[in-house]
Amino acid sequence: MRLFACDNCDQVVHFDNRQCVRCNHRLGVLPNDLTMHALEPLDGDVWQLAGRPDRSVRFCANAGLDICNWLLGEGDDGDFCVACRHNRLVPNTNTQDGVDRWRNISQAQRHLFYSLLRLKLPHPDRQQDPEGGLVFDFLEDTVQSDGNVVAAMTGHEEGVVAIRAAEADGVTRELARSSMNEPYRTLLGHFRHEAGHFIWNKRVRDRNALEDFRKIFGDERQDYATALQNHYANGAPLGWQENFISAYAAAHPWEDFAECFAHYLHIVDTLEAARAFGIAIDPRGHEEMAAEVDFKPYRARSAEQLVSAWIPLSVAINAIQRSMGQPDSYPFVLSPPVVAKLEYVHQLVQ
């Protein structure tokens, strides 16, 4: 994620900021140019870009509860921004917990859409594609009559992405991560992984581009339910680290692709943040680990270029985390077969 600047006073502002701390201007993101803009009130719920009386905008309807800070331009129909218009089931806003959960969920969702828009990836909604358009259901857990809680399932099916709303709570998410023995689990990771399934439908299946996919990831025609049942019963095969980015990726070619797609977005977006801050890695006495993000990650020429910058940066970030007594931010190994899969994803999205 890149850094932004206030249009009015040039103060550095961040993607999720609502107000400039220097000049106090209201801030919002215009998806058309993916830029943070300083705003001035115009009339009612209509605003204008600071210093631009010819550009009027309005906030997404979810701005009322401070859920979203994205804008609609003059030519945009409806009440919701390009991200929120995909939402079908949302958390209960009658409770503070529900509002807080939705804020966290929306933050992750907008980070996903930043990447989808930057990469110009397809994201039709259900009006544009009634059968397979992208739609989000943020599901609440079910409490049975005996008091047992049945956790909602996160997943994807024909464009419908279900996210367990309770995982917007850090304690609940950590319990899930620990019980499933996962090294990494975040809301943004869920969004990126499930979006990977959607992109596979649109860019691989619907284009009948299966032959090239199978050369890299294997045959997706193997029974999916049986593969997942085997994974949860027996775990990943021995030596899975040699060929897969995560243990879950070894379950089935669909999951392998979704995991690689998610990691591709992790890497690209984090490298863009490193570039925005001018971060360079040059450990004394370890010149082989030197790296600088002197290219635009969202327009990288190859996955190899991304990985060459990412590995030293992730090693440094992990070392810093350990110095703070925190777990590794990126506890994964990019083996040559995994880099080949990332190259496939790179070619697909570029």
C-alpha distance (Angstrom), angle and dihedral (degrees) to the residues before:
residue distance angle dihedral
M1 . . .
R2 3.77 . .
L3 3.78 127.2 .
F4 3.79 121.3 -106.5
A5 3.79 135.0 -153.8
C6 3.79 130.6 -138.6
D7 3.82 109.4 -105.6
N8 3.77 90.3 -141.8
C9 3.83 105.0 46.6
D10 3.83 105.4 5.6
Q11 3.81 92.8 -118.9
V12 3.80 113.1 157.8
V13 3.81 109.1 -103.7
H14 3.76 132.7 -179.0
F15 3.78 134.4 -130.0
D16 3.81 95.1 -101.2
N17 3.81 98.6 41.0
R18 3.81 117.9 122.9
Q19 3.80 99.5 -172.3
C20 3.78 137.3 25.3
V21 3.80 109.7 -112.2
R22 3.82 91.9 -150.0
C23 3.82 106.4 45.3
N24 3.82 98.9 14.3
H25 3.80 94.2 -128.1
R26 3.81 116.5 156.2
L27 3.80 111.3 -109.1
G28 3.78 132.5 -149.8
V29 3.80 139.5 166.0
L30 3.79 118.7 -118.1
P31 3.82 106.7 -152.3
N32 3.81 91.9 -155.9
D33 3.79 90.4 72.0
L34 3.84 99.3 12.3
T35 3.78 89.6 -129.3
M36 3.80 131.2 133.9
H37 3.81 110.3 -119.6
A38 3.79 133.1 -163.6
L39 3.81 109.7 -129.8
E40 3.78 138.3 -153.8
P41 3.83 124.0 -159.7
L42 3.79 114.1 -105.7
D43 3.80 113.3 168.2
G44 3.79 128.3 -21.4
D45 3.79 107.8 -47.5
V46 3.82 92.3 -9.8
W47 3.80 120.0 103.6
Q48 3.77 134.0 -177.0
L49 3.77 129.2 -140.4
A50 3.81 109.2 -101.1
G51 3.80 109.0 -88.9
R52 3.82 90.6 2.1
P53 3.83 109.9 96.4
D54 3.81 87.8 168.4
R55 3.84 92.4 64.7
S56 3.78 115.4 70.3
V57 3.81 123.1 -179.8
R58 3.79 139.7 169.7
F59 3.76 132.3 -149.6
C60 3.77 125.3 -105.5
A61 3.82 110.3 -95.4
N62 3.81 88.5 -113.0
A63 3.80 90.0 66.3
G64 3.80 87.6 82.8
L65 3.81 91.4 76.9
D66 3.81 92.2 34.7
I67 3.81 88.3 -107.5
C68 3.81 96.3 127.7
N69 3.81 137.4 21.2
W70 3.81 98.1 -168.3
L71 3.78 124.5 119.4
L72 3.79 139.5 -139.1
G73 3.78 119.8 -138.1
E74 3.79 128.5 -139.1
G75 3.79 93.3 -88.2
D76 3.82 96.5 47.0
D77 3.79 118.2 108.3
G78 3.78 126.4 -150.3
D79 3.78 131.4 27.4
F80 3.80 101.9 -84.3
C81 3.79 133.2 75.0
V82 3.79 124.2 -114.7
A83 3.82 90.9 -88.0
C84 3.81 102.4 39.7
R85 3.80 94.0 47.1
H86 3.82 87.0 73.0
N87 3.82 92.5 61.9
R88 3.81 118.2 107.7
L89 3.81 106.1 162.6
V90 3.80 117.1 28.9
P91 3.83 133.6 -178.9
N92 3.80 119.5 -83.5
T93 3.81 107.7 -86.9
N94 3.81 93.6 -167.0
T95 3.81 89.4 85.9
Q96 3.79 130.5 54.4
D97 3.80 89.6 -128.2
G98 3.79 89.6 56.3
V99 3.80 92.6 50.1
D100 3.81 91.9 46.8
R101 3.79 91.4 50.0
W102 3.77 92.3 49.5
R103 3.81 91.4 50.2
N104 3.79 90.7 54.9
I105 3.80 92.1 44.5
S106 3.80 92.4 48.3
Q107 3.80 91.6 50.2
A108 3.81 90.6 56.2
Q109 3.81 91.8 42.9
R110 3.81 92.5 53.6
H111 3.81 90.4 49.6
L112 3.81 87.9 54.3
F113 3.79 92.1 49.5
Y114 3.79 91.0 48.3
S115 3.81 87.4 62.0
L116 3.82 94.9 41.6
L117 3.81 90.1 52.2
R118 3.80 94.6 43.3
L119 3.81 89.8 52.3
K120 3.83 92.3 41.0
L121 3.80 90.6 -127.6
P122 3.81 120.1 168.6
H123 3.81 116.5 -93.6
P124 3.82 108.7 162.8
D125 3.79 114.9 173.3
R126 3.79 125.5 -138.3
Q127 3.81 93.0 -87.4
Q128 3.79 90.7 56.2
D129 3.82 94.7 39.4
P130 3.84 110.9 18.4
E131 3.81 94.1 -176.5
G132 3.79 103.9 40.8
G133 3.79 108.6 9.9
L134 3.79 119.8 134.3
V135 3.81 114.5 -93.1
F136 3.80 132.1 163.8
D137 3.79 128.5 -142.3
F138 3.81 114.9 -171.6
L139 3.79 100.8 -158.7
E140 3.80 129.1 -153.8
D141 3.81 121.6 -141.2
T142 3.81 116.7 -104.7
V143 3.79 120.8 -121.4
Q144 3.80 112.3 -151.1
S145 3.80 125.0 -145.5
D146 3.82 90.9 -99.1
G147 3.79 91.0 54.5
N148 3.80 96.8 -104.8
V149 3.80 114.8 141.0
V150 3.79 117.6 -133.0
A151 3.78 108.0 -157.4
A152 3.80 117.4 -131.7
M153 3.79 113.3 -118.2
T154 3.79 124.6 -117.3
G155 3.79 111.9 -142.5
H156 3.80 150.0 111.7
E157 3.79 134.3 -106.9
E158 3.80 124.2 171.4
G159 3.78 95.4 -30.8
V160 3.81 96.5 -38.1
V161 3.80 109.6 118.7
A162 3.79 114.0 -165.8
I163 3.80 117.9 -162.5
R164 3.79 122.4 -172.9
A165 3.81 102.7 -122.3
A166 3.81 92.6 -153.7
E167 3.80 89.7 67.5
A168 3.78 87.9 71.2
D169 3.81 82.7 78.1
G170 3.80 110.1 81.8
V171 3.80 95.4 -143.2
T172 3.81 93.2 52.4
R173 3.79 91.8 46.5
E174 3.80 92.4 49.4
L175 3.79 90.9 50.6
A176 3.81 89.6 51.9
R177 3.79 91.5 46.9
S178 3.78 92.6 49.9
S179 3.81 95.8 44.5
M180 3.81 91.0 50.5
N181 3.81 92.4 44.9
E182 3.79 92.8 -124.7
P183 3.82 120.9 158.6
Y184 3.81 92.3 -151.1
R185 3.81 133.2 26.7
T186 3.80 125.9 160.3
L187 3.79 138.0 151.2
L188 3.79 90.2 -114.9
G189 3.79 89.4 50.7
H190 3.82 89.6 54.1
F191 3.81 91.6 50.5
R192 3.79 93.5 48.0
H193 3.81 93.8 45.9
E194 3.81 95.6 48.5
A195 3.81 90.9 44.1
G196 3.80 85.9 55.7
H197 3.82 89.5 63.3
F198 3.81 89.5 50.7
I199 3.82 92.8 49.0
W200 3.83 89.6 48.4
N201 3.80 88.7 57.1
K202 3.79 92.9 49.4
R203 3.79 101.7 37.6
V204 3.82 102.6 31.5
R205 3.79 113.4 19.9
D206 3.81 99.1 34.9
R207 3.80 91.3 45.8
N208 3.82 91.5 47.9
A209 3.81 88.8 -124.5
L210 3.79 93.1 143.3
E211 3.79 100.1 123.4
D212 3.80 94.8 66.4
F213 3.79 90.7 42.4
R214 3.81 92.7 54.1
K215 3.80 91.9 50.9
I216 3.81 89.3 62.1
F217 3.80 106.2 28.3
G218 3.80 104.9 23.0
D219 3.80 132.7 -116.7
E220 3.79 112.0 -33.7
R221 3.83 90.8 -166.9
Q222 3.81 90.7 84.5
D223 3.80 110.1 110.3
Y224 3.79 107.1 -81.1
A225 3.81 98.6 -159.6
T226 3.80 91.8 49.2
A227 3.81 91.2 47.7
L228 3.82 92.4 53.0
Q229 3.79 91.9 44.9
N230 3.79 89.4 53.1
H231 3.81 91.7 47.3
Y232 3.81 94.0 52.5
A233 3.80 92.2 43.5
N234 3.80 98.9 45.0
G235 3.80 107.4 14.4
A236 3.78 126.4 -135.3
P237 3.81 119.1 -31.9
L238 3.79 119.4 -96.3
G239 3.78 112.1 -83.9
W240 3.79 94.0 20.2
Q241 3.83 89.4 144.9
E242 3.80 89.9 73.1
N243 3.80 93.6 65.4
F244 3.80 109.4 15.9
I245 3.79 136.2 61.7
S246 3.82 91.6 -139.8
A247 3.78 139.9 5.2
Y248 3.82 90.3 -106.6
A249 3.80 90.8 54.2
A250 3.81 88.1 64.8
A251 3.82 91.3 62.5
H252 3.82 98.1 79.9
P253 3.84 138.4 -20.5
W254 3.83 90.3 -106.0
E255 3.79 90.9 56.9
D256 3.79 91.0 43.3
F257 3.80 90.3 56.6
A258 3.82 93.8 44.3
E259 3.80 90.9 50.6
C260 3.81 92.1 48.4
F261 3.80 91.3 47.3
A262 3.81 90.4 51.6
H263 3.80 92.0 48.7
Y264 3.79 90.9 47.5
L265 3.82 88.7 58.0
H266 3.83 91.1 43.6
I267 3.80 90.3 54.5
V268 3.80 98.5 41.9
D269 3.79 95.4 46.6
T270 3.81 95.1 44.7
L271 3.80 91.5 47.8
E272 3.80 88.9 52.2
A273 3.81 88.9 53.8
A274 3.81 90.5 49.0
R275 3.81 90.0 50.5
A276 3.81 91.5 48.9
F277 3.81 90.1 54.7
G278 3.82 93.6 42.9
I279 3.79 92.9 -120.0
A280 3.79 115.5 174.8
I281 3.82 126.8 177.2
D282 3.81 115.7 -142.3
P283 3.82 110.5 150.8
R284 3.80 111.0 -168.0
G285 3.77 111.7 -112.0
H286 3.81 92.5 12.2
E287 3.78 102.4 79.0
E288 3.80 91.2 158.3
M289 3.82 87.4 70.5
A290 3.81 95.5 54.1
A291 3.80 115.4 122.0
E292 3.77 140.2 160.6
V293 3.80 128.6 -173.3
D294 3.80 96.2 -129.0
F295 3.81 94.1 153.1
K296 3.80 135.7 62.6
P297 3.81 105.0 -94.7
Y298 3.80 94.2 -154.8
R299 3.80 87.5 57.1
A300 3.81 99.0 38.6
R301 3.79 116.2 153.4
S302 3.79 93.6 -133.1
A303 3.78 145.3 -7.0
E304 3.80 87.7 -106.9
Q305 3.80 89.7 62.3
L306 3.80 89.8 51.3
V307 3.80 94.3 46.2
S308 3.82 93.3 47.2
A309 3.80 89.4 59.7
W310 3.79 95.7 35.0
I311 3.79 101.0 55.7
P312 3.84 96.6 58.7
L313 3.80 91.2 41.6
S314 3.81 93.7 49.7
V315 3.81 91.4 47.0
A316 3.81 89.4 52.9
I317 3.82 92.9 46.4
N318 3.80 90.7 49.9
A319 3.81 90.8 49.8
I320 3.80 90.4 51.6
Q321 3.80 90.7 48.6
R322 3.80 91.2 51.8
S323 3.80 89.8 49.3
M324 3.81 87.3 58.0
G325 3.80 92.6 47.6
Q326 3.79 91.4 -108.4
P327 3.82 129.0 129.6
D328 3.78 119.9 -101.4
S329 3.80 114.2 -75.9
Y330 3.81 90.7 -146.0
P331 3.83 110.3 28.0
F332 3.81 95.8 173.8
V333 3.80 138.4 105.5
L334 3.81 122.1 -138.0
S335 3.81 104.8 -146.5
P336 3.85 120.3 -173.4
P337 3.85 92.5 -99.2
V338 3.82 89.2 51.8
V339 3.81 91.4 49.6
A340 3.82 87.9 52.5
K341 3.79 88.8 54.1
L342 3.80 90.8 48.8
E343 3.80 88.1 51.7
Y344 3.80 89.1 54.4
V345 3.83 89.6 51.6
H346 3.81 89.9 46.5
Q347 3.80 92.7 53.6
L348 3.80 90.8 45.1
V349 3.80 96.2 52.7
Q350 3.79 96.9 37.0
